[in-house]
């Protein structure tokens, strides 16, 4: 799969050590990076189930679920569902870019 949107320098230089080192949530970094890639970058949305993200990242579904909760709490993503059983649609945000980067 070709890379759709290269990550900002901030993602590697700041977000990586913050999520992995400080928060001790390396799975959150992997899931964020995968959603960034799948969506084509911040400000865009992509439908992705827990199973899809688990297979694509090599993580367990429970690790993906915890990562998504962590990313939502930190405002790096938002998720919505059309119905309780629908595949969630995740929007990637880049709060470090300011209002125009979300």
C-alpha positions, 0 to 999 in steps of 0.5 A, spaced: 500 500 500 502 506 497 503 512 503 497 516 502 499 522 507 506 523 510 506 524 517 508 531 520 515 532 523 511 533 529 508 526 529 515 523 529 519 528 533 514 530 539 508 525 538 512 519 538 516 520 545 510 523 548 505 517 547 510 511 547 515 514 553 511 519 557 504 515 556 506 508 555 501 507 550 505 505 544 499 502 541 496 509 541 502 511 536 501 505 532 493 506 531 494 514 530 499 512 525 495 507 521 489 512 521 493 518 519 495 513 513 488 510 511 485 517 512 490 521 508 492 525 513 488 530 518 481 533 517 479 527 513 475 521 516 476 513 514 471 507 516 475 502 520 473 496 525 477 494 531 478 488 527 481 491 521 485 496 525 488 490 529 490 486 523 493 492 520 497 494 526 498 487 529 495 489 535 490 485 539 483 488 538 483 490 546 489 493 545 486 497 539 480 499 543 484 502 549 488 505 544 482 509 540 480 511 547 487 514 549 487 518 542 480 520 543 481 523 550 487 526 547 483 529 542 488 526 536 482 523 533 474 523 534 470 517 532 462 516 530 457 511 528 451 511 524 448 506 529 450 501 534 453 496 530 455 500 524 463 500 523 466 506 526 468 512 522 474 515 525 477 522 524 484 524 524 486 531 528 492 535 528 491 539 534 499 542 533 497 545 527 492 549 530 484 550 528 486 550 520 490 543 521 484 539 524 
